[in-house]
Amino acid sequence: MDEILKIRGLRVETVPGGCLVDSVDLDLRRGEVLGLSGESGDGKSSIGPTDMLYASAGCRIVGGSIGSENLRGTAQRGLGKMRDTRTACVAQSAVAAFPARAATRSGEDCVATI
């Protein structure tokens, strides 16, 4: 099967420098499903967005590679360029598919109608 995601040595830190995720390796092939499980605070929510080259608020991706791209020392601008050309996100809910501002307006419209 075709490999569609390969993460090696992923490291995510808080902005002050505390380690949240260290040396994570993941492989995902076409047709496979990958789930992350663990105790609260184990870094699941920090790992998830990194395949899209995003870091949670107050965090930064400081090491590792996704595919052939080495992330160590890559500025946020560089991550944005990679994200725009190499990755995509399919939102799993209608609310997640729209910016928060648009979703809020829609919600206000629904409440006003009811």
ZIRA-V376150 format. One record per residue. RES is the residue in three letters. SS is DSSP state (~ for helix, > for strand, _ for the rest). NEAR is the number of other C-alpha atoms within 10 Angstrom. Layout:
res = (RES | RES)
ss = (SS | SS)
near = (NEAR | NEAR)
This chain:
res = (MET | ASP | GLU | ILE | LEU | LYS | ILE | ARG | GLY | LEU | ARG | VAL | GLU | THR | VAL | PRO | GLY | GLY | CYS | LEU | VAL | ASP | SER | VAL | ASP | LEU | ASP | LEU | ARG | ARG | GLY | GLU | VAL | LEU | GLY | LEU | SER | GLY | GLU | SER | GLY | ASP | GLY | LYS | SER | SER | ILE | GLY | PRO | THR | ASP | MET | LEU | TYR | ALA | SER | ALA | GLY | CYS | ARG | ILE | VAL | GLY | GLY | SER | ILE | GLY | SER | GLU | ASN | LEU | ARG | GLY | THR | ALA | GLN | ARG | GLY | LEU | GLY | LYS | MET | ARG | ASP | THR | ARG | THR | ALA | CYS | VAL | ALA | GLN | SER | ALA | VAL | ALA | ALA | PHE | PRO | ALA | ARG | ALA | ALA | THR | ARG | SER | GLY | GLU | ASP | CYS | VAL | ALA | THR | ILE)
ss = (_ | _ | > | > | > | > | > | > | > | > | > | > | > | > | _ | _ | _ | _ | > | > | > | > | > | > | > | > | > | > | > | _ | _ | _ | _ | _ | _ | _ | _ | _ | _ | _ | _ | _ | _ | ~ | ~ | ~ | ~ | ~ | ~ | ~ | ~ | ~ | _ | _ | _ | _ | _ | _ | > | > | > | > | > | > | > | > | _ | _ | > | > | _ | _ | _ | _ | _ | ~ | ~ | ~ | ~ | ~ | ~ | ~ | ~ | ~ | ~ | ~ | _ | _ | _ | _ | _ | _ | _ | ~ | ~ | ~ | ~ | _ | _ | ~ | ~ | ~ | ~ | ~ | ~ | ~ | ~ | ~ | ~ | ~ | ~ | ~ | ~ | _)
near = (8 | 8 | 12 | 12 | 14 | 15 | 20 | 18 | 17 | 23 | 22 | 26 | 20 | 17 | 12 | 9 | 11 | 10 | 15 | 17 | 19 | 15 | 12 | 14 | 13 | 13 | 13 | 15 | 13 | 10 | 9 | 10 | 7 | 9 | 6 | 10 | 9 | 8 | 7 | 8 | 9 | 13 | 17 | 16 | 13 | 21 | 22 | 15 | 13 | 18 | 20 | 18 | 22 | 18 | 21 | 16 | 9 | 9 | 18 | 23 | 26 | 21 | 20 | 21 | 19 | 20 | 15 | 9 | 12 | 16 | 20 | 13 | 11 | 13 | 12 | 14 | 9 | 12 | 16 | 14 | 11 | 14 | 16 | 11 | 8 | 11 | 11 | 10 | 10 | 7 | 10 | 8 | 8 | 8 | 14 | 11 | 13 | 12 | 9 | 11 | 9 | 12 | 15 | 13 | 11 | 13 | 13 | 11 | 11 | 10 | 9 | 8 | 7 | 5)
